[in-house]
């Protein structure tokens, strides 16, 4: 019964989101038909290149986390495990995102508990970095209703940094562990190390901001002054999408948030275009990155197999000679 109620609520929420997006599209349909689209291919190419740099930066951050926790594997093998598991977020509930990481690192004989800890730490660092940039970006946004809340933003920033304090971090991680139906966390991390990791994710988020900024500029000449706003807006949309476990990869949710925010800096017609094509851009960028890693792994002959199986293959090969 609970499962039925939960699924019904999920369908209702998604229906409301898609209704809002659909109504906005229908309302601006005439303008969309009349609008002459000109795609700046150079800027679009720069945006894709920047997006791949962002993903590679996230991979390096993941590698750093596994090094801190003691489950590091060679970077080329880590790239395969990290990239392939990324496809798991396109399934509802996003649990396959974590299970994929556990599975591939399990093939490398790494601890499931430690990989779970690394995964949760990666998620929290990315979320906190996104919140930091989002809060800072709000000081540069000229939107009237935000002016009254700006003093509270400093308080919110303090709360975000408090979230990384080891006792508080453990509570957050245990909450996420329960969410993903994984064992509770007993491991901790030094606060200084945690802050350095968050700093690394802030850099990768800013790289993504550059990529998204150029993506928008491929369709419409937005000024540089809205760079932080666009970066913070996409991070807000991504954060809401992360916690919307009912939607695969946050589909519909992210577009709705983008549509609401983009209206403040872009014409309605362009807002619709960016919100919808932004999903295609992001998904295509991820899939091309995964495909590139798969091609690299094939060329290098990288296979993620059990260590025992690998040793048996080597023994068989040596005995045949």
NORRAWO-V768975 format. One record per residue. N is the residue number from 1. RES is the residue in one letter. BURIAL is I if it has 16 or more other ideal C-beta (glycine too) atoms within 10 Angstrom, else O. Layout:
n->[N N]
res->[RES RES]
burial->[BURIAL BURIAL]
This chain:
n->[1 2 3 4 5 6 7 8 9 10 11 12 13 14 15 16 17 18 19 20 21 22 23 24 25 26 27 28 29 30 31 32 33 34 35 36 37 38 39 40 41 42 43 44 45 46 47 48 49 50 51 52 53 54 55 56 57 58 59 60 61 62 63 64 65 66 67 68 69 70 71 72 73 74 75 76 77 78 79 80 81 82 83 84 85 86 87 88 89 90 91 92 93 94 95 96 97 98 99 100 101 102 103 104 105 106 107 108 109 110 111 112 113 114 115 116 117 118 119 120 121 122 123 124 125 126 127 128 129 130 131 132 133 134 135 136 137 138 139 140 141 142 143 144 145 146 147 148 149 150 151 152 153 154 155 156 157 158 159 160 161 162 163 164 165 166 167 168 169 170 171 172 173 174 175 176 177 178 179 180 181 182 183 184 185 186 187 188 189 190 191 192 193 194 195 196 197 198 199 200 201 202 203 204 205 206 207 208 209 210 211 212 213 214 215 216 217 218 219 220 221 222 223 224 225 226 227 228 229 230 231 232 233 234 235 236 237 238 239 240 241 242 243 244 245 246 247 248 249 250 251 252 253 254 255 256 257 258 259 260 261 262 263 264 265 266 267 268 269 270 271 272 273 274 275 276 277 278 279 280 281 282 283 284 285 286 287 288 289 290 291 292 293 294 295 296 297 298 299 300 301 302 303 304 305 306 307 308 309 310 311 312 313 314 315 316 317 318 319 320 321]
res->[X X X X X X X X X X X X X X X X X X X X X X X X X X X X X X X X X X X X X X X X X X X X X X X X X X X X X X X X X X X X X X X X X X X X X X X X X X X X X X X X X X X X X X X X X X X X X X X X X X X X X X X X X X X X X X X X X X X X X X X X X X X X X X X X X X X X X X X X X X X X X X X X X X X X X X X X X X X X X X X X X X X X X X X X X X X X X X X X X X X X X X X X X X X X X X X X X X X X X X X X X X X X X X X X X X X X X X X X X X X X X X X X X X X X X X X X X X X X X X X X X X X X X X X X X X X X X X X X X X X X X X X X X X X X X X X X X X X X X X X X X X X X X X X X X X X X X X X X X X X X X X X X X X X X X X X X X X X X X X X X X]
burial->[O O O O O O O O O O O O O I O O I O O O I O O I I O O I O O O I O O O O O O O O O O I I O I I I O I I I O I I O I I I I I I I I I I O I I O I I I O O O I I I I I I I I I I O I I O O O O I I I I I I I I I I I I I I I O I O O I O I I I I I I I I I I I I I I I I I I I I I O I I O O I O O O O O O O O O O O I O O O O O O I O O I I O O O O I I O I I I O I I O O I O I O O I O O O I O O O O I O O I I O I I I O I I I I I I I I I I I I I I I I I O I O O O I I I I I I I I I I I I I I O I I O I O I I I I I I I I I I I I I I I I I O O I I O I I I I I I I I O I I I O I I O O I I O O I I O O I O O O I O O O O O O I O O O O O O O O O O O O O O O O O]
